[in-house]
Amino acid sequence: MNIASLFNLAGPDLIIILLIVLLLFGAKKLPELARGMGQAVREFSKAKDEFEREVTRPPESAPAPAPKLDHPPTEVAQHTQAENGDHTQETPQTHA
């Protein structure tokens, strides 16, 4: 896709735009502007291609698998009275 098709510009439209650019910047600066525009378009295209390669490239290495456990998991601790909703506190009794 080029810029003329992007903005739906025809031949006469482009000629008028080029004449305006020529009047604004002068004939001496026109080659510098064209060179700068060419470099900018080239850099943009290069960056776009590099980005597309990064996005479509498969990952270099798969993630490491999780380590296997040699022993079965331990039992879960039982609920305490406070966790079950019983908020009564027992005081330890001492025998004399």
PyRosetta script that sets phi, psi and omega in degrees:
from pyrosetta import init, pose_from_sequence

init()
pose = pose_from_sequence("MNIASLFNLAGPDLIIILLIVLLLFGAKKLPELARGMGQAVREFSKAKDEFEREVTRPPESAPAPAPKLDHPPTEVAQHTQAENGDHTQETPQTHA")
pose.set_psi(1, 129.0)
pose.set_omega(1, 177.4)
pose.set_phi(2, -104.9)
pose.set_psi(2, 172.8)
pose.set_omega(2, -173.4)
pose.set_phi(3, -69.7)
pose.set_psi(3, -30.3)
pose.set_omega(3, 179.3)
pose.set_phi(4, -66.0)
pose.set_psi(4, -41.4)
pose.set_omega(4, 178.9)
pose.set_phi(5, -73.4)
pose.set_psi(5, -26.4)
pose.set_omega(5, 179.1)
pose.set_phi(6, -65.1)
pose.set_psi(6, -42.3)
pose.set_omega(6, -178.6)
pose.set_phi(7, -100.8)
pose.set_psi(7, 8.3)
pose.set_omega(7, 179.2)
pose.set_phi(8, 55.9)
pose.set_psi(8, 50.6)
pose.set_omega(8, 179.9)
pose.set_phi(9, -98.9)
pose.set_psi(9, 139.0)
pose.set_omega(9, 177.5)
pose.set_phi(10, -103.7)
pose.set_psi(10, -178.5)
pose.set_omega(10, -177.7)
pose.set_phi(11, -54.9)
pose.set_psi(11, -53.0)
pose.set_omega(11, -179.0)
pose.set_phi(12, -61.3)
pose.set_psi(12, -35.9)
pose.set_omega(12, 178.8)
pose.set_phi(13, -63.2)
pose.set_psi(13, -43.4)
pose.set_omega(13, 179.8)
pose.set_phi(14, -65.7)
pose.set_psi(14, -37.5)
pose.set_omega(14, 179.1)
pose.set_phi(15, -64.1)
pose.set_psi(15, -42.5)
pose.set_omega(15, 179.1)
pose.set_phi(16, -63.8)
pose.set_psi(16, -42.9)
pose.set_omega(16, 179.0)
pose.set_phi(17, -63.0)
pose.set_psi(17, -43.5)
pose.set_omega(17, 178.5)
pose.set_phi(18, -63.0)
pose.set_psi(18, -38.2)
pose.set_omega(18, 177.0)
pose.set_phi(19, -65.1)
pose.set_psi(19, -39.9)
pose.set_omega(19, 178.5)
pose.set_phi(20, -64.7)
pose.set_psi(20, -42.9)
pose.set_omega(20, 178.0)
pose.set_phi(21, -62.8)
pose.set_psi(21, -40.3)
pose.set_omega(21, 178.8)
pose.set_phi(22, -63.0)
pose.set_psi(22, -41.6)
pose.set_omega(22, 178.8)
pose.set_phi(23, -68.6)
pose.set_psi(23, -38.2)
pose.set_omega(23, -177.9)
pose.set_phi(24, -70.9)
pose.set_psi(24, -43.6)
pose.set_omega(24, -172.3)
pose.set_phi(25, -105.1)
pose.set_psi(25, -16.5)
pose.set_omega(25, -179.9)
pose.set_phi(26, 85.4)
pose.set_psi(26, 160.6)
pose.set_omega(26, -175.8)
pose.set_phi(27, -69.6)
pose.set_psi(27, -29.5)
pose.set_omega(27, -177.5)
pose.set_phi(28, -71.4)
pose.set_psi(28, -34.3)
pose.set_omega(28, -177.5)
pose.set_phi(29, -86.2)
pose.set_psi(29, -13.5)
pose.set_omega(29, -176.0)
pose.set_phi(30, -59.9)
pose.set_psi(30, -45.1)
pose.set_omega(30, 177.3)
pose.set_phi(31, -62.8)
pose.set_psi(31, -36.8)
pose.set_omega(31, 177.8)
pose.set_phi(32, -64.7)
pose.set_psi(32, -42.1)
pose.set_omega(32, 178.4)
pose.set_phi(33, -64.1)
pose.set_psi(33, -42.6)
pose.set_omega(33, 179.6)
pose.set_phi(34, -64.2)
pose.set_psi(34, -40.5)
pose.set_omega(34, 178.9)
pose.set_phi(35, -64.4)
pose.set_psi(35, -44.3)
pose.set_omega(35, 178.8)
pose.set_phi(36, -63.7)
pose.set_psi(36, -40.9)
pose.set_omega(36, 177.7)
pose.set_phi(37, -65.0)
pose.set_psi(37, -41.0)
pose.set_omega(37, 178.6)
pose.set_phi(38, -62.4)
pose.set_psi(38, -43.1)
pose.set_omega(38, 178.6)
pose.set_phi(39, -65.6)
pose.set_psi(39, -39.4)
pose.set_omega(39, 179.7)
pose.set_phi(40, -64.8)
pose.set_psi(40, -43.4)
pose.set_omega(40, 179.2)
pose.set_phi(41, -65.2)
pose.set_psi(41, -39.6)
pose.set_omega(41, 179.8)
pose.set_phi(42, -64.7)
pose.set_psi(42, -44.6)
pose.set_omega(42, 179.1)
pose.set_phi(43, -64.3)
pose.set_psi(43, -40.7)
pose.set_omega(43, 178.6)
pose.set_phi(44, -63.4)
pose.set_psi(44, -44.7)
pose.set_omega(44, 179.7)
pose.set_phi(45, -63.5)
pose.set_psi(45, -40.4)
pose.set_omega(45, 179.0)
pose.set_phi(46, -63.6)
pose.set_psi(46, -44.3)
pose.set_omega(46, 179.6)
pose.set_phi(47, -65.7)
pose.set_psi(47, -39.3)
pose.set_omega(47, 178.9)
pose.set_phi(48, -63.8)
pose.set_psi(48, -45.0)
pose.set_omega(48, 179.1)
pose.set_phi(49, -63.7)
pose.set_psi(49, -41.2)
pose.set_omega(49, 179.1)
pose.set_phi(50, -64.4)
pose.set_psi(50, -40.9)
pose.set_omega(50, 178.2)
pose.set_phi(51, -63.3)
pose.set_psi(51, -43.8)
pose.set_omega(51, 179.1)
pose.set_phi(52, -62.6)
pose.set_psi(52, -38.6)
pose.set_omega(52, 177.9)
pose.set_phi(53, -64.5)
pose.set_psi(53, -41.1)
pose.set_omega(53, -179.9)
pose.set_phi(54, -65.2)
pose.set_psi(54, -38.6)
pose.set_omega(54, -177.4)
pose.set_phi(55, -72.6)
pose.set_psi(55, -39.3)
pose.set_omega(55, -175.4)
pose.set_phi(56, -89.3)
pose.set_psi(56, -10.3)
pose.set_omega(56, -178.6)
pose.set_phi(57, -72.4)
pose.set_psi(57, 135.9)
pose.set_omega(57, 176.6)
pose.set_phi(58, -70.1)
pose.set_psi(58, 156.6)
pose.set_omega(58, -179.9)
pose.set_phi(59, -62.3)
pose.set_psi(59, 147.2)
pose.set_omega(59, -177.2)
pose.set_phi(60, -67.8)
pose.set_psi(60, -39.0)
pose.set_omega(60, 179.3)
pose.set_phi(61, -143.3)
pose.set_psi(61, 146.2)
pose.set_omega(61, 178.3)
pose.set_phi(62, -77.2)
pose.set_psi(62, 151.5)
pose.set_omega(62, 178.2)
pose.set_phi(63, -63.5)
pose.set_psi(63, 149.2)
pose.set_omega(63, -178.5)
pose.set_phi(64, -67.1)
pose.set_psi(64, 139.7)
pose.set_omega(64, 178.8)
pose.set_phi(65, -69.2)
pose.set_psi(65, 155.7)
pose.set_omega(65, 179.8)
pose.set_phi(66, -66.8)
pose.set_psi(66, 142.7)
pose.set_omega(66, -179.8)
pose.set_phi(67, -67.7)
pose.set_psi(67, 144.7)
pose.set_omega(67, 178.6)
pose.set_phi(68, -81.7)
pose.set_psi(68, 142.4)
pose.set_omega(68, 178.4)
pose.set_phi(69, -86.4)
pose.set_psi(69, 133.8)
pose.set_omega(69, 178.9)
pose.set_phi(70, -83.7)
pose.set_psi(70, -18.5)
pose.set_omega(70, -177.1)
pose.set_phi(71, -127.0)
pose.set_psi(71, 155.9)
pose.set_omega(71, 179.5)
pose.set_phi(72, -71.1)
pose.set_psi(72, 155.7)
pose.set_omega(72, 179.3)
pose.set_phi(73, -63.5)
pose.set_psi(73, 150.3)
pose.set_omega(73, 179.8)
pose.set_phi(74, -78.8)
pose.set_psi(74, 162.7)
pose.set_omega(74, -179.1)
pose.set_phi(75, -72.4)
pose.set_psi(75, 152.0)
pose.set_omega(75, 178.3)
pose.set_phi(76, -80.6)
pose.set_psi(76, 142.2)
pose.set_omega(76, 179.9)
pose.set_phi(77, -62.8)
pose.set_psi(77, 146.5)
pose.set_omega(77, 179.5)
pose.set_phi(78, -76.7)
pose.set_psi(78, 155.9)
pose.set_omega(78, 179.1)
pose.set_phi(79, -68.4)
pose.set_psi(79, 147.0)
pose.set_omega(79, 174.8)
pose.set_phi(80, -91.9)
pose.set_psi(80, 171.5)
pose.set_omega(80, -179.3)
pose.set_phi(81, -61.9)
pose.set_psi(81, -38.9)
pose.set_omega(81, -177.7)
pose.set_phi(82, -66.4)
pose.set_psi(82, -34.5)
pose.set_omega(82, -179.8)
pose.set_phi(83, -73.0)
pose.set_psi(83, -27.6)
pose.set_omega(83, -179.6)
pose.set_phi(84, -82.8)
pose.set_psi(84, -3.2)
pose.set_omega(84, 178.7)
pose.set_phi(85, 101.2)
pose.set_psi(85, -3.6)
pose.set_omega(85, 178.7)
pose.set_phi(86, -89.1)
pose.set_psi(86, 105.1)
pose.set_omega(86, -174.5)
pose.set_phi(87, -96.9)
pose.set_psi(87, 11.7)
pose.set_omega(87, 178.2)
pose.set_phi(88, -76.8)
pose.set_psi(88, 139.0)
pose.set_omega(88, -179.6)
pose.set_phi(89, -108.0)
pose.set_psi(89, 131.9)
pose.set_omega(89, 176.7)
pose.set_phi(90, -95.9)
pose.set_psi(90, 135.6)
pose.set_omega(90, 177.6)
pose.set_phi(91, -96.4)
pose.set_psi(91, 135.6)
pose.set_omega(91, 179.8)
pose.set_phi(92, -66.4)
pose.set_psi(92, 138.7)
pose.set_omega(92, 179.7)
pose.set_phi(93, -97.8)
pose.set_psi(93, 137.2)
pose.set_omega(93, 177.3)
pose.set_phi(94, -108.7)
pose.set_psi(94, 139.1)
pose.set_omega(94, 178.4)
pose.set_phi(95, -102.7)
pose.set_psi(95, 131.6)
pose.set_omega(95, -179.0)
pose.set_phi(96, -101.7)
pose.dump_pdb("model.pdb")
